[in-house]
Amino acid sequence: MMNPVIKALNFRHACKLFDPDKKISKKILDDILTAAHISPSSFGLEAWKFLVISSDEVKKTLRPACWNQPQITDASHVIVILSKPKLADPSHEYIKLNFGRRGLPEDATKAYIAKYKHHMETEVFPRMSAYAWCSKQCYISLANIMTTAASEGIDTCPIEGFEKEWVEKVLNIDKSLYEVSVVVALGYRAKEQPPRIRHPIESIIEYL
């Protein structure tokens, strides 16, 4: 019997043509959003927010900012994943509150925060912005959204083809708190999945 996750991943593809008349049920949508909610993030920061768009009017307004791609308006739902870059700052009050949730002794919490601060200052910020680092976390939730959707027979299309500032303006995003990281459309395919193209597995996996 095929592993159910592999089965879902074989079903999944970047759907370019959705059936606009088919809508995702609340039960299935809730399961997909639960997968996003419980997704892992570096240091457990959960520096994200999920905007779930079902309004046809909002989708029509959003479409031009997403390279006028039909997936935006034809999909049942569109999820815009926002990152919260400022929460990555080791001095932000959220860091203390976030690590405090673990219920560790105060000295252990302080030591963990110090370790986080050192990591961010020596390994992360010299290489990328807080936005880029938080967006990496958002992509973990994106993968879980797509895999959970596929397990329920729901198609998805991850979308990076958008104009960030335009999307943020259309959705009235408070840019002092959030920035758009990625967009994903969800619904039911209007035609069969095309053949999957991948490099041979032997060329991308090495055992040590």
N, C-alpha and C positions, 0 to 999 in steps of 0.2 A: 504494500500500500504506500502511495506517495505521501511524503511528509506534507501536512496541511499548509505549512508556511511556503514550501516550495511550490505547491499547487497554486496558492494565491499569487505568488510572484510570477508564475508562468502565465496566469490570467492577466496580470497587470501589464499595461502598456501606456504610453503617453497618448491618450485618446484625443484626437484632433477634431472629431465630429461627434457631438452628443445629440441624442434625441431630446428636443426641447419639451416634448409632451410627457416625458417620464420623470417623475419626481421621487426623491429618496424619502422613505418613511422616517418618521421621528425616531422610532426605535433604532433603526440602523444608524441614523445620523448621530444619535446619542452615543452609540457604541464607538463610532469613529472619533468623536470628540473626547470620549473617555480615554481612548488610546493616546490622543494628544496630551491630555491632562496628566497622565501617569508616565509620560515619556521621561527618560533620564536626561539630565543636563549636567554639565561640568560643575562640580562642587555643589550640586543640587540647587543652583540659584533660581531655576525656573524664570529666567529673565525674558519672558515672552507674554504675548497676549494673542488670542485668536478671534478675528472678526469673521463671523459667519453670515454670509450674504445670500438671502433667498429672494429679495425684492427684485422684480424685473426692472423696475425703474432705476434702482441703484446700479444694477449690472449694466444697463444701457449707458449710464453716465460713466461707469468705470471702463467700459470697453475701449474707447479711444485712447486712454492712457496706457492700455496694454496692447499696443501695436494693432489695435482694431481686430484682435483675434476673436473668431466666432465662438470659441470655447467659453468665453466670459459670459455671453448672453444665452447660449444654448444649454449650458450646464444647469443641473438642478440647483446646485449650490456652489458658491465660491468662498473659499477660506483664505483670508489675508492674514499671514503670520507676521506679527509685529515683534521686534526685539526691543529691549529696554537697556540700551548701552550704558546709561549712567549708573545702573545698578552694579556694574562690574567694578566700579571704583572701590578699592579696598577701604577707603575712608567713609563710604556711604553708610548711613545708619542701617540700611537694609541688610548689609553684610552681617552685622552683629545680630540683628533679629533673625536672619535666616539660619545662621549657625546655632543660635540659641534654641531653635526648635528641636535640636537633637537631645536636649535634656542632659548634656554633659556638665560636669563640674565647671565652675567659672574659669579656673586656671586652664583646663583642657580646651575650653572654647576660645580663650585668648590665644593659646598656642596654635590652634587650628586657623584662626584668623591671621596670625602672623605668618603661618606657612602659606596661606592663600595670597597674602600681600607680596611675599617674596616671589612666589610663582608668577604672579601677574606682572610684577616689575622686571623680572629677569627673563622670563620665557615668552610671555604673551605680548605685552605692549611694545617691546623692541621690534616685534615682527608684524604686528597688525593693530588696527584700531579696535576700540571696545565694540564698535558696531560690527566689525567683521567677526570678532570672537563670539559675540552673542548670536550672530546669524548662524555660526557653525552649530550652535545648540539648537536653533530653530529648525535646522535641517534634519536633526535627529527626530524631532516630532513630525516633520513632514514625511519622513520615511515610514513612521508608524501609522500616520494617517492613510497613506497610500496602500500599505500592506493590509491594514484592517479593512479598508474599503474593498480591496480586491477579494478578501476572504468572504465578503458578503455579496459578491457579484457586482460591485459598484466600480465603475471606471473613474480614472483620475487623469489629470494632466498638470504636472508641475510647471509653473510659468515663471521664468526669469525675464522674459521679454516684456518689460514694462518701463515706463518713465517714473522713477521713484517719487520725485517731488510732485509730479502731476497726480499720481495715485494718492499721495498723502493729502493733497489739496482737495481732491474729489471726496475723499472719505473724512475730511475735517479732522485729521489726526493731530493730536497735541504733540508737536515735535519736541517739546521740552521733556516729554516722557517716553515717546515711542518713535520708532522708525520702521518702515516696511522692509522686511527681509525677503519674503518670497510669497508667491500666490499659487494656490492650487484649485483647479476646477474639478467638481465631482458630479457624476450623473451616470447615464446609461448610454453605451455606444450606439451609434446609428448604423454602423456597418461592422463587418467582421474585422478582427484584429489582423494587421498585416504580419507577414513572417518576421520573427525576431532575428535580429542580426547581432551577433556577438563574436568577439575574437575567441579562438580556441581556449578552453579553460587551462590547458597546459602552458599557454603563453603568459598567463597572468598570475599563476600560483607557484610559489617556490617553497619547498619544505627544507628546513634547516635542522 
